Amino acid sequence: MTTNIPNPEPTHTVGDKPRKRGFIWLLFFAVVAAVAAYAVYRAGQPGQIIQNNGGRGGSGGRGRGRGSFGPTPVSTQPARLGSMRVYDNGLGTVTAYYTVSVKTRVDGQLMQVNYKEGELVRKGDIVAVIDPRPFEVQLHQAEGTLARDTANLNNARRDLERYQGLVKQNAVPQQQVDTQAAMVEQLQGTVQQDSAAVDNAQLQITYANVPAPITGRVGLRLVDPGNIVHASDQSGLMVITQIQPITVLFTLPERQLPEVIAKLNAGKKLLAEAWSPDNSTKIADGYLLTVDNQIDATTGTSKMKAVFDNHDLALFPNQFVNVHLLVNTLCDQVMVPNVAVQSGQQGTFVYVVDAQSKVHMRPVTVQLANETDSAISSGLEAGEAVVVDGTDRLVEGATVRQRTEADINGTGGRGGRGGRGGSGRGARGGSGRRGAGGGPTVPAAMNAAPANAGGRAGVGAGRGANGGRGGGRGANGRTARGANGGPISNAVLDPDAPPPLDVSTLDIGCPGDRGGGRRGGARQGNGSGRRGAGGGQ
């Protein structure tokens, strides 16, 4: 009889499984930490970033090509010589050159209104007619009185002639002659009064026809036909505003007044630009007419008046505008985009790319800046290429290349079929040539991008980085515009209105700089902004 003896069960220590799991987790975290440390180390190397070239099978095989390390892609622009306009900015209100509240000068019933509300009327046009019949009756009465008194005067003169003949014959006393002469003079005065009454009656008839005293736009009708109007009415019949030319009243801080006064005393005609409330659109060009004779002590500002021909009727009374007064122009300045200027502990600097596609940190001094560009007074020469995009990964001496569309879009060029030693094409290169008048040229060494494992680099024709298709560009790389920022309709209402403003007659600084507008000009704040080395805002 066999006896089954059970096998003894293996004994396990209670902490064996947790120890194994802890070791696995420790190994996992160590691998993650090593990968992170390697990534941080590679990211800290100058000019070494991972490029997503994205070509399929660049080095063989059909799989997606791996990213590779190479020069840092950046966008550059050359520093250029140009002029920067210095503007004083103020808040302004458009005011009519003349504003007339037309009132009746006689009492009577309003018979006709010969205008439409909002219509443009010319000087001398009859805009309203008061009932003239009462004044015509008065004229007839005055004419009758004048005829009667004239007849009495003629009779008195004939009697005086008779008495003068008789007094020589001692037929009448001298006293009677003198009395008759006084009667003649008295009647002469009466006739003069009657003549004045006739003229007054004729004048009342003239006043019954109300003419437009100026050429301008008629406002809303204040009195309807059929109402009885009086010369003492406060509201009047209508309001006419002259809008060709038109004026803008604006204020500037008192600290900016000496420069403006010096220009006016020298006989300069300062350009004044009217811009929309959001400073996005220039409305018209004009000139500074005068400065008020005192400073407002409560605000510390001085009131000024600018005149605009307003031939396109773009300005309207009581319209709010921003006024940019050109007070100075800095000529032959080294200009770079604002995005190229960097600030750090060492001060203001730019990244300059040399002919070997090496980047160097160059300290510069910014004299003035506007919305788009900065004027460099020292540290940079015209023609040197500065980095305008991609500065966050740059260090001194890093190798860079021109940024391509593939870098911007995050996609690579088409890769060739795998298995042939990487014959596929790599990402597009950065040698795109700018169009006429377009983007800047870049060093030749930056035009070639590394291909994927023997693949050739594509050539990107068309626009270069930050460039644009050419044609019609101004001296500062901006499209030139007309004097008023657009075509002028020349809708002249008054033949005596001044001709369109010739901007070339104004003091705009540099020769050949005509009608460029606010772009390319630095702004000085309208109250609290200071003209600093790096600011013009």
VOZA-570069 format. One record per residue: residue in one letter; x, y negated, z of N, C-alpha, C, O in turn. Coordinates in steps of 0.1 Angstrom, whole numbers, plus 5000, padded with zeros to 4 digits. Each point is the difference from the previous one (the first is absolute). Layout:
AXYZXYZXYZXYZ/...
END
This chain:
M500950125000499149885000500949885000500949985008/T498849944983500949884998499349895007498849985001/T502149945005499549885007500549884993501249994998/N497949924998500449884993500449895010499249965008/I502050014991500549905008500049874993500749984990/P498649925014499949874993501349935000500850005009/N499549944978501249924999499949875008499049935001/P502150045006499949885007500049884991500749994990/E498449915013499849874992501249915002500549995011/P500049954978501149915002499649885008498949955000/T502050015007499849885009500449884994501150004993/H498249895008500349874994500149895011499250005010/T501749924987500149885010498949904996499749984988/V499849965022498849914998500449884991499149964993/G502149995008500349884992500650024987500649904994/D499450225000500750034987499349924988500749934993/K498050085006499349944988500149855001500349944989/P499449995022500249865000501449954996500249904994/R500850185010501449964997500250014985500749914994/K498850194999500250014986499349894993500649944990/R498250035014499349884993500749875003500049924991/G500550065020500749885003501349994991500349894996/F500350225002501249994991499749974986500749924993/I498150135002499649974987499749854998500449944991/W498850015019499749864999501349915001500149904994/L500850145015501349925001500750004987500649904996/L499550224997500650014987499349914990500749934992/F498050075008499249914990500349865002500349924990/F499750035023500349865002501449964997500249894995/A500750205007501449974996500149984985500849924996/V498550174996500149984985499449874996500549934992/V498350045014499449874997500949885003500149914992/A500550095020500949905004501249984991500449894996/A500150234999501149994991499749944986500749924995/V498150125000499549944988499849855001500449924991/A499050045020499749865002501349925001500249894995/A500850175013501349935001500749984987500649904997/Y499350214994500649994987499349894991500749934993/A498050075008499349904992500349865005500249914991/V499950065022500449875005501449974996500349884996/Y500650215004501449984996500149964985500749914996/R498550164995500149974986499349874997500449924991/A498550055017499449874998500949885003499849894995/G501150135014500949895005501149984990500849915002/Q499450184988501149984991499749894990498950004995/P502149915002499749894990499750054986500750084995/G498149875001499750034986499550144997499750044989/Q500250055021499650134998498550025005499750015012/I499450004978498650035003499650114991500650024989/I498350055015499650114992499149954989499049925003/Q501250124984499349954989499050124996500550114999/N498349854998499150104996499950004984499149944995/N501950134999500149994986498950084993499549974989/G500050145018498850064996500050084987499050054996/G502149964997500050084988499950145003500650055010/R498850034981499850145002501250074995500449994989/G500250105020501150094996501249924995500650054990/G499849845017501149924995501350085000500849984991/S499450125018501250085000499750144997500850095005/G498249944988499750144997498850045008499849955011/G499550154983498850055007498849914997500249894995/R498650155008498849934997499549925012499149935000/G501650095012499649935012500249854999500749964991/R498749975018500149855000501449975005500550055010/G500249854983501349975003500249945014499049935005/R502050095002500349955013500449854999500649964990/G499149965021500549875000501550005002500550095005/S500149804990501449995001500449865006499249915000/F502050085005500549875006500749924989500750064991/G499149815009500649914990499949865005499749975011/P500749934980499949865003498649965004499050054995/T501049855013498749945005499349924989500749914994/P498150125002499349924990499649875006499349995010/V501049904982499649875005499649924987500250044989/S499149855014499749904989500849875003500149965011/T500449994978500949885001499549894991499350034990/Q501149855013499849884991501249925001500749995011/P499749944978501249915001499649875006499049954997/A502049995010499849875005500149904988500850024991/R498349885009500049914989500149865004499749975012/L500649944979500049865002498749944997499450034989/G500149895019498749934998499849895009500849965008/S498149974990499649895008498950045010499150084997/M500949865014499050025010499349875004500749905005/R498150094994499349885003499650005015499650105006/V500549785000499749985014498749925001499949894995/Y499150175011498749945001499649975015500450075009/D498949824992499349975013498650034998499349964990/N500150125019498650054998499149935010500349985012/G498549994983499049935008498650054996499850054989/L499349935020498650044998499349874994500149895006/G499250134983499449884994498550024997499550114999/T499949784998498650004996499849914988500549894999/V498950164991499849934987499049895003498950025005/T501449864990499149895001499849934987501050004992/A497849955005499849944987500849874999500249935010/Y500350044978500749874998499249885004500449915007/Y498350104989499049905004498850075004499650104993/T499749855017498750065004499049885002500349915008/V498650094984499149895000498650055003499550094994/S499949855017498650025003499249904993499949885003/V499450164986499249914992498749965006499250095004/K500649784998498849955007499349904990500649944992/T498150055010499349904993500249865006500249995012/R499849914979500249865005498749925000500049895003/V498950184993498749945000499050105006500350125001/D498649835004499050085005499050034989499649924992/G499850215009499050034990499950154999500650085007/Q498649964983499750144998501050064991500349954989/L500350175015500950074991499250074989499250095002/M501149864985499250054989500750124993499450094996/Q502049905002500750104992501350045007500649925007/V499850204992501350055004500650074988499650114996/N501449824998500650044987501250095002501049984993/Y499050115015501150095002499550145006498950005005/K502050104994499750135006501050015012501149964999/E498450105011500950025012501250084996500050114993/G501249845011501250064997500649974986501050054996/E498349864997500449964987501249905000500249935010/L500650084980501149904998499549884993499550014989/V500649875017499549884994501249914997501150005006/R498749914984501149904997499649865006498949975003/K502249964998499849865005499149924991500250004988/G498849935018499049924992498850074996499049944995/D500950195006498750074997498949975010500349995012/I498549984982498849975009499550135006499550094993/V500749925020499750135007498649995007499450105004/A500049784998498749985007499449874995500749914997/V498050095003499249884996499049975011499250095003/I500849795002499049955009498949924992500349944989/D498550075015498949934993500349854998500149935010/P500150034977500549864998498849904998500349884999/R498550165001498849924997499949885010499749894996/P500550135017499949895009501049894997499849885002/F501450164994501149914997499849934987500449894998/E498950184993499649934987499049895002500149894994/V498950135016499149905003500749885006499749884997/Q501250155012500849895007500849924989500149885002/L500450194988500749934990499149904992500449894997/H498450165000499149914992499649885009499949894995/Q499950135018499749895009501149905000499849884999/A501450175002501249915001500249934987500349885000/E499450184989500249934987498949894998500349904994/G498450135011499049894999500449885009499849894995/T500650145017500449895008501249924994500049885001/L500950194993501149934994499549914988500549894998/A498650164994499549924989499249885005500249894995/R499050125016499349885005501049905006499949884996/D501050165011501049905006500949944990500549895001/T499850194988500849944989499249894993500649904996/A498150125002499249904994499949875009500249894994/N499750135019500049885009501349934999500149885001/L501050194998501349945000500249924987500549895000/N499050164989500149934987499249875001500449904994/N498450115012499149885001500749905009500049884997/A500650165014500749905009501149944993500349885003/R500450194989501249944993499549894990500749904998/R498250124995499549904991499549885007500349894996/D499050135016499649885008501349925004500049885001/L501050195003501249935005500649924988500549895003/E499550164985500549924989499249884998500549894997/R498150115004499249894999500349895010500149884997/Y500050175016500349905011501349944998500249885004/Q500850194991501349944998499949894990500849905001/G498350114989499949904989499249885006500349884997/L498750145011499249905006500849915010499749885002/V501250195006500649935010501049894995500349905006/K500150124981500949904994499249884996500549894999/Q498250134999499149884997499349955012499249914999/N501250145013499549955013498550035000499249935007/A500350184986498650035000499750095012498850005005/V502150085000499850095012501149985009501149964996/P498750065017501149985010501050114999499750114995/Q501549875010501150105000499750125009500450114997/Q498849865013499650115009499350114993500250125003/Q498949844988499250104993500950094991499850124998/V501249814996501050084991500750105009500250124996/D500349845016500750095008499250125005500450115001/T498349865002499150105004499850114989499950125003/Q500049834985499850094989501250084997499950124997/A501349835005501250074998500150115011500550124997/A499149855015500050115011499150114996500250115003/M498649854991499050104997500650094989499850135001/V500949824989500750084990500950115006500050114997/E500949845012500950095007499350115008500550115001/Q498449855006499350105007499450104992500050125003/L499449844985499550104991501150094994499750124997/Q501549825001501150094995500350115010500350114996/G499749865017500250105010498950115000500350115002/T498549844996498950104999500150094989499750125001/V500749834987500250084988501150105003499950124995/Q501249845012501050105003499550115009500450124998/Q498849845012499450115008499150094992500150135002/D499249824989499150084992500950104991499650114998/S501549844997500950084991500650115009500150124995/A500249855017500550115009499050105003500350125001/A498449845000498950095003499850094988499850125002/V500449834986499950084988501150105000499850124997/D501449845006501250095000499850115010500350114998/N499149855014499850105011499050104995500250125003/A498749844991499050094995500650104990499750125000/Q501149834991500750084990500950105007500250124996/L500549845015500950085007499350125007500450115000/Q498449865005499250105007499650114990499950125003/I499849834984499650104990501350084997499850124997/T501349825003501350084997500250105012500450114997/Y499449855015500150085011499150125000500250105007/A498649884986499150115000500550124992499650115002/N501449874989500750114993501350025008500949925000/V499250205006501250035009501050074992499850124995/P501449825002501050074993501050085009500149975012/A500650124982501150085007501249915001500549954990/P499950025022501249905001501350074997501049934997/I499150205003501350074997499650124992498950054999/T502150014995499950134993500350115010501050005006/G498050094995500250115010498850105000499250004991/R500850075019499050115002498949955009500349955011/V498450064985498949965008499750125010500050114996/G499749855016499650105010498550035000499449974990/L500150095020498650035001499249875001500449915006/R498450104988499149884999499549985014499550095007/L500649784998499549975013498649945000499350015011/V500249934978498749954999499450044987500650004990/D498150055011499350044989499249894993499749905007/P500150114980499249894993498649995006499450105005/G500149774996498749975005500149945014499149945005/N502050085002500249945013500349865000500649954990/I499049975020500449865001501349995007500250065011/V500849884982501349985006500249865003499449914995/H501650075015500349875005501549984999500850095002/A499649784997501449975000500650035014501250025001/S498049995009500550025014500150155003500450035012/D499250064979500150145003501450045003500949964992/Q499350135018501450045003500550114991501250014998/S497950084998500450124993500449974986500950074994/G498449844999500349974986499350104991499250085005/L501149904982499350094990500850124997499450114998/M502049885002500850114996501549975005500349895004/V500550214995501449985003500850054988499850124995/I501149805000500950044988501450005005500549915007/T500250204989501450015004500950014987499750074991/Q501349855009501050014989501050115003500750005010/I499450094980500950125002501150014990500750095000/Q499449814991501149994991500649865000499449914994/P501750065013500850095008499350035013499049945003/I501650145005499550045013501250005010501250014996/T498549975017501149995010499950115010498950065002/V502249975005500050095011500749935012501149954999/L498250055012500549955012500650125009499350095002/F501949905002500750115008500949935010500349884999/T500150205010500949965011501350085000500050114997/L501049825008501350065002500649965014499749895005/P501050205001500649965013500949884999500649984990/E499549955021500849884999501550024998500749924995/R499850205009501450044998500350014985501249994997/Q497850044995500350014986499849874992500249994988/L499349915019499749874994501349934994499949944989/P501250055019501149924994500550054987500349914991/E499750225006500550054987499049954989500549974989/V498250035014499149964990500149854998499949964988/I500249965022500149864999501349964992499949914992/A501250165010501249974993499850024985500549934992/K498850185004499850034986499149894994500349954989/L498650015018499249894995500749874999499849934990/N501050035020500849884999501050004989500349894995/A500150225001501050014988499250004987500750024990/G498049975010499350004988499750134994499650014988/K500550105020499750134995498550035000499349955009/K500350134982498650054999500050145004500550094992/L499049945020500150145005498850084995498949965000/L501550174996499050094996499150055011500650055011/A498149954988499150065010499250114993499449974989/E500650145017499250124994498950035010500150015012/A498750014982498850045007499850154998499950054989/W500050025022499950155000498750045007499549925008/S500050194989498850065006500250025015501250005004/P497750015004500250025014500950115004500650005011/D499450114982500850115003501450004994500850105000/N499549794993501449984994500350104989501150044998/S497850014996500250104990500049954986500550064990/T498849825008499849954986500349855001499549935008/K501450024982500249864999498849944992499750054989/I499849845016498849944993500449894991499550004988/A501449915016500349894992501349945005500550025011/D500249904980501249925003499649865000499249954991/G501449975018499849865001501249945006501150054999/Y498849835006501149935005499649925013498949965001/L502150015007499749935013499849854997500949944993/L498050015011499749864997500549915011500749904997/T499050135015500549915011499950075013499550115001/V501149825009500050055014499349905009500149884998/D499150175012499349915009501049915007501250035001/N498349855004500949915007500250035014500749925007/Q498850194999500350035014499850155002499450074992/I501249985019500050145003498950025011499849925009/D499450184989499050035010500650055013500750115000/A499249815010500750035013499450135007500750065007/T498149974990499450125006500550134995500150105007/T500249904980500450134993501549994996500550114997/G500149775002501450004996500150024985501150054996/T497949924996500150024986499749874993499449905005/S501050104982499849884992499150044988500250104994/K498949815003499050034989500649954987500649894999/M499250194991500649974986498950034990499050075002/K501149864986499150014990500750044987501049944996/A498550174997500550044987498949994990498850015003/V501649964985499149984989500250114989501150044997/F497750024998500050104990499149964989498949945002/D501550084985499249954989498750084999499049954995/N501050185009498850085001499350014986498850005000/H502050014990499350014986499350134999499150014991/D501250105016499350124999498950025010499450105001/L500449795007498950005010500150115010499050065005/A502349984998500250115010499949955014499750085009/L500449794994499949955013498749935002499449944991/F500050085021498749955003500049935013500750045010/P498649854992500049925012499750095012499150085000/N501649895011499950085013500450144999499850085010/Q500949964980500650134999501350015008500849915001/F499350205006501250025009501150074991499850094993/V501449855008501150054992501349995009500049935010/N501050154986501349995006500949924991500050024988/V500749885017500849914992501450035002500550015012/H500350024978501450025000500749894994499949984987/L500849945021500749884995501550034998500750035009/L499749964978501450034997500949885004499949894995/V501050135015500849905005501550014997500749915001/N499750214994501450034997500150124992499150095000/T502049924992500350124992501450045002500949924997/L499450205007501350055002500450074987499450094996/C501749854997500450054987501250095001500750005010/D499450094980501150104999500250075013501150015005/Q497850055000500150085012500150154996499450054990/V501450035018500050144998498750065007499849995012/M499450074979498750055005499950155000500550074991/V498949995020499850145001498650025005499549915007/P499850204991498750035006500150005015501050045005/N497949935001500050005015500250145006500650015010/V499050094982500150145005501550045001500350105007/A500549834985501550045000500749955013501050055003/V498449855004500749945011499650085013498850025003/Q502250035004499850085012500649925012500849914998/S498750135013500449935013500450115010499450115001/G501749875006500550095009500849935011499949885001/Q500850205008500749945010501149914995500449905007/Q500150134981501149924995499549884992500849924995/G497950065004499449884994499350054987499550114999/T500449794992499350034987501050054990501149964998/F498550154994500950064991499250064989498750025001/V502050024988499450074989500950124996501250005004/Y498250104990500850114995500349984985499249984992/V502150015005500549984987500650134994500750075007/V498949954981500550124993501149974990499849914992/D501450155009501149974991499950084988499150084998/A502049914993500050074987500150155002499650084991/Q500949975020500150145003498850065007500150115005/S498849814995498850055007500250025015499350085006/K501649845000500250005014499249885006500149894994/V499350135017499349895007500849945011500750085007/H499249794994500849935010499149905007499249934993/M500950065020499249905008500749874999501149995005/R498249914990500649874998499249895008498949984998/P501849965012499349895008499849884991500849964992/V498049985009499649894992499449895009499550035011/T500449854983499349895007498949964991500249964988/V498650045018498849964992499749865003499849955011/Q500249974978499749865002498549975001499649915008/L499650154983498649985000499350124994500650074992/A498249955011499250114995498649964997499549915007/N499950154983498649994997499350135001500550095007/E498349924987499350135001500750124994499750115004/T501149864986500650124992501550005000500650115000/D500049785001501549994998500749935011499349925007/S502050104994500849935010501249944993500550064991/A499849825013501249934994501250035009500049965012/I501050104983501250035007501149904998500349974989/S500149975022501049894999501450055001500949944995/S499450185011501350055001499950155002499150065005/G502050014990500150155002499650084988500250125000/L499349824989499550084989500249914987499849885000/E500650194989500249934987498950054991499450115001/A500349804989499050044990500550114992501150014996/G497950085000500450124992500250135009500050114994/E500349875018500350125009498650075002499049945003/A501150204996498850085002499750025015500950045007/V497949934998499650015014498950115000499250014991/V500850065020499050105002498749945005500049925010/V498950114983498749945004499050115005499049965005/D501450164993499150115005500950125003500950044993/G498850025019500850125004501249965010500950085001/T498949815006501149965009500050075013501049995007/D497950084996499950065014501050125002500350035011/R500250034978500950115001501549974997500850094998/L499549785000501349964995500949975011499649955011/V501750094987501149965009501149954991500050024988/E501049925018501149954993500850114992500350105006/G499949874981500850094992499250124994500550084994/A498249925009499150114995499950004984500049894995/T500050224999499850014986498550004997499250075006/V500449844984498649994997499850024985501050004992/R497850015004499650014986498749924998499249985010/Q500549994977498849934998498850095002499950114995/R499149845012498850085002499250014987499849914992/T499750225007499250034988498550025003499650005012/E499650024978498650035002499850135008499050015007/A501950084990499950135008500249985015499350065008/D501649854996500149975014498849935005499650025012/I499849894980498949925005498850095002499349995010/N500450104980498950085000500150135008499150075003/G502249965001500350125007499950134992499850115006/T500349884981500050124991501250004991500649904997/G499850225000501250014991499750024986498850014996/G502250004996499850034986499750144997500050085009/R499749964979499750144997501250084999501049964994/G499050155013501150095000499950104989498950044995/G502250015000500050104989499750145006499850025012/R500050074979499750145005501250065006501249984996/G498650105015501150055008500750124992499650044990/G501550005017500750124995501149964990500650104995/R499649775001500949974991501149905005500549924993/G499850105019501149925006499649865002500849914999/G497950065003499649865003500049914988500649895000/S498850154989500049924989498849904999499849934991/G499450075020498949915000500449865002501149975006/R498049934990500349865002499849965015499050045006/G501849874998499849955014499149885001499349974990/A500749965021499249895002500449894990501249994996/R497949925001500349884991501149915007500049985012/G500849974979501149925005499549865003498949964997/G502049965008499749865004500549904990500349895005/S499950154983500649904991499049934991500449954989/G498450045016499049934992500449854998500349935009/R499650034978500449874997498849915001498950034996/R501349855009498949915002499649944986500750004990/G498049965010499549944988500549864999500749955009/A498949984980500549874998499549915011498849995002/G502149945005499649925011499650075012499449945009/G500850194992499550085011501050015011500649915004/G499550225001500750025012501549994998500549984989/P500350035022501449985000500850124995499550115000/T501749864995500950114996500750045013500049935010/V500550204989500650065012501450054996500250024988/P500750005021501350064996499950134993499150085002/A501849944988499950114991500150135008499450104997/A501449905014500250125008498850055007499850115004/M499249794998498750045006499050064991498950045004/N501449954983499050044990499950154999499050054994/A501950035010500050144998499650075013500549985010/A498550114989499550075011500550154999500050054988/P500450025022500550134999498950104996498849995005/A501550094985499050104995500150125009500950025007/N498050064992499950125008500850124994499750054989/A501449985017500850124996500350004985499750104994/G500949805001500350004986499049954991500349984988/G498549995016499049944992500349864997500749935008/R498950014981500449874996499049905006498850025002/A501749865001499249905006499249934989500649964990/G498250015013499149934990500449855000500549955010/V499149994980500349864998498649935001499250024991/G500649895019498749945001500049874992500449905005/A499050104984499949884992498849925005499250065008/G500749824989498949915004500549905010501149944999/R498150045012500349905010501050055010499950115004/G501049805000501050045010499349985014498949955000/A501850085010499549985014499749865002500849914998/N498050065008499549875003500049914988500049885001/G500050184987500049914988498749984995499050045007/G500949914981498749984994500249984985501049974996/R497950054997500149984986500249854997499449925007/G501450054983500549874998499049914993498950034998/G501749855000499249904992499549905009499350035010/G500949844987499449895007500449985014499249955008/R502050094996500449985014500649875002500749954991/G499149995021500649875003501450025005500650115001/A500149785003501350005005500250085012501050065003/N497949955006500150075012499450144999499650065010/G500249994978499550134998498450005001499450115001/R500049774999498650005001499449954987500649934992/T498250115005499349964988499749855001499449955010/A501049974980499749865000498549974998499350074993/R500349835014498649964999499949854996501049935001/G497850034996499849864996500049915012500150055011/A499849824986500149915011498950025011500349975012/N498550074984499050025010499750155002498950035005/G502150054993499850145002499150074990499750125003/G500049824986499150064991499749904988500449895001/P498850154990499749914988499149895005499250025009/I501049864985499249885004498949984989500350004988/S498549985017498949994991499949854995499349984990/N501349935017500049864996498549944998499749944990/A499550105020498649955000500049865005499549985011/V501049924981500149875005498649934999499450014990/L500249935021498749935000500149864997499249944993/D501849995013500249864998501149974991501150055002/P498749884987501149964990501149935007501150014995/D498649925016501149935007500750095011500949955007/A498750174994500750095010501450024996500450004988/P500550025022501450024997500350124992499250105001/P501849914991500350124993500550115009500249985012/P499850154983500550115008501449975005500849944994/L499450115018501349985007501150074993499950124996/D501149805001501350054994500950045012500649915006/V499650224997500850045011501449954998500849995010/S499750004978501449964998500349865005501249975002/T497849955000500249875005500249995015500349905006/L499550225001500150005015501450045004500850054992/D499549935021501350035005499950155005499550035011/I501050064980500050145004501450065001500250125000/G500849795000501350055004500950044988500549914993/C499650225005501050054990499649974986498850014997/P502149964994499649994986499550134994500450115003/G498549874989499450124993499150075009499450104995/D500449865017499050075009498749934999499849895007/R499350164986498749934997498850095003499950104994/G499349855015498750075001500050145005499250084995/G501849965013500150145004499150035011499850125003/G499649795004499150035011500750035012501249985002/R498050075008500550035013501050125000500950005008/R498950094983500950124999501449954998500349924991/G500750135016501349954999500349895009501149945000/G498050025009500149895009499850035014499150095003/A501749865006499950035014499049905006499949894996/R499350165013499049925007500449975014500750075007/Q499049804996500249965014498649995007499149954994/G500950105018498750015007499349875001500649895000/N498050115001499349885000499849955014499349905002/G501350165008499949945013501150055009500749925006/S499450214995500950055010501250084994501050035007/G499049994980501150084994501249914999499949884997/R501350185006501249924999500850054988500050124996/R500849794998500950044989501250065006501049935003/G499050204998501150075006500950064989499749994988/A501450075016500950064990499450114993500350024988/G498950065018499450114993498649994997499450094995/G500049795008498549994998499749884992500749915000/G498250104994499449884994498550015002499349914995/Q500350195012498650035001499549905011498850005003/
END
